[in-house]
């Protein structure tokens, strides 16, 4: 049997074609040699493309935004039931402390927000800081977890991470002023829940005006791109090939293929500086700044304000806030976002020869608005079963000062003289006063009821009721 098998093998080899004999001899077929040489040359080609490098550089700053909303649903019997629904979108970190830009429609109506990063399985809680609905832009902030018991980066009992002591990777801001038709762009987001998806394309159009009837929005000057943008990409970054943010992806044309739109980054920056950052601030320092000839100059100092008491003067050039350099109004606003009400913040002012540190005691933002508007600050005071506003400070030469309001006056109610006329509005908290002032025009007369402890017995009697009219 062995002899027979050996004989068959010998017969097979002797009958094999010449090419097979060449291969067995250790030589190579010319076509195969050429194919192998091609493989060798391909192995020397870099796999890291510009798009891949953009994804690697920017990906860590892109977040997956998850929302939880409650909707009222009418049942078959005409009753109303609450239904919890989930939503999702994208966003991008613009400051190491955890500030995120996204679309407002991604987070509109959400009662709970969570954000997560690629490669990080545990989400972080986030809070809506401010928004501009007409621009479809919102500012979020990664927050410490509710339990506050977990150290930085650890998960709490609810499975959320805490941001205490952490910094986050940020995107680099570019400009949309020099964009070119046909320029290659990259979009990163989470379309249809497929987290951290990268797509690429070109700028296929500029300065597009787009109406969104379902949201009652009308956008001007959008960037048009054929990079794949789908539901879930909203709020995510559109990037140039240098990895710089040039837009925030916002809508797509559902009646076409590969037509998406992004809000230009120059518009995003303007909304951040004009609305999102100021509305998100929790503190008031008592001075205004403006950019002049490359400097950040103090243009107004409010009398009796923290800045005035600390020694800030008009004409000072602001160089630092809290030890961090600030070169423009955007950086100034970002740094003031890091300050909590009641904190003492160091303002570095350049007065010619060196930067001088000035300590400023911050107030909460609502009281700052009241101080600017009508000239007083208030604290919420519990008296008996009721809660009222007590005057804390009065600005000289202000509407409150002209009326004769004094610290420790209790203001239980006000009545704006508007048309149509309104009844008295009870003031139990600062938010009610803020809402009132936001809704009435300048020049409105406001009737004020105030109680003053005239006899010093720490009780407020009806006989101690004072009435007056404050002109806003």
Secondary structure by P-SEA (a helix, b strand, c coil): caaaaaaaaaaaaaaccaaaaaaaaccccaaaaaaaaaaaaaaacccccaaaaaaaaccccbbbbbbbbbbbbbccccbbbbbbbbbbbbbbbccccbbbbbbccccccccbbbbbcccccbbbbbbbccccccccbbbbbbcccccccccccccccccccccccbbbbbbbbbbccccccccbbbbbcccccccbbbbbbcccccbbbbbbccccccccbbbbbccccccccccbbbbcccccccccccccccccccbbbbccaaaaaaaaaaccccccccccccbbbbbcccccccccccccccccccccccccccccccccccccaaaaaaaaaacccccbbbbbbbcccbbbbbbbbbccaaaaaaaaaccbbbbbbbcccbbbbbbccccccccccccccccccccccccccccccccbbbbccaaaaaaaaacccccbbbbbbbbcccccccccccccbbbbbbcc
